[in-house]
C-alpha cells in the first residue's frame, strides 16, 4: 500500500485551516504564507496556494488589498474577514475534537 496519497490527503484537509490561522490578526502576501507553511514543515507550492486563496476569497473568508511595489507588479495582501474568523474558530474546535478522538484511538483506551 502506498501511503503517499493518504499523507497528501491528510495535508490537504488541514491546509485551509492553517492558512486561516496564519492570517488571523494580520495580513500577509502569498510568499509570506508559503514561508510560514514551510517553517512549519508543510511544504506547499504556489500552484496549490493560489487556488486555495481564491476559493477562500470566493467563500468570503478572506479579503485582499492591492499594494504598489517598487520592484515589480502590485501585490495582493490577504486578511481574514469576520466570516473567516468564525470559520477558523469552528475549524479549531473540530480540530481539537478530532485530535482527542485520534489520540484516544491510537492509545488504545
Residue pairs with C-beta under 8 A, 6 or more apart in sequence:
11 42
14 95
15 42
15 44
15 48
15 52
16 52
16 56
16 91
17 88
17 91
17 92
17 95
18 37
18 40
18 42
19 33
19 49
19 52
19 53
19 56
20 56
20 61
20 62
20 80
20 84
20 87
20 88
20 91
21 88
21 92
22 28
22 33
22 36
22 37
23 33
23 62
23 78
23 79
23 80
23 84
24 80
24 85
24 88
25 80
26 79
27 65
27 77
27 78
27 79
28 36
28 77
28 78
29 75
29 76
29 77
29 78
30 46
30 49
30 50
30 53
30 76
30 78
33 49
33 53
33 78
34 44
34 46
34 49
37 43
37 44
38 44
53 62
53 78
56 62
56 84
57 63
57 64
57 78
59 83
60 81
60 83
60 84
61 80
61 81
61 83
61 84
61 87
62 78
62 79
62 80
62 81
62 84
63 78
63 79
63 81
64 76
64 77
64 78
64 79
65 76
65 77
65 79
66 74
66 75
66 76
66 77
67 74
67 75
67 77
68 74
69 75
80 88
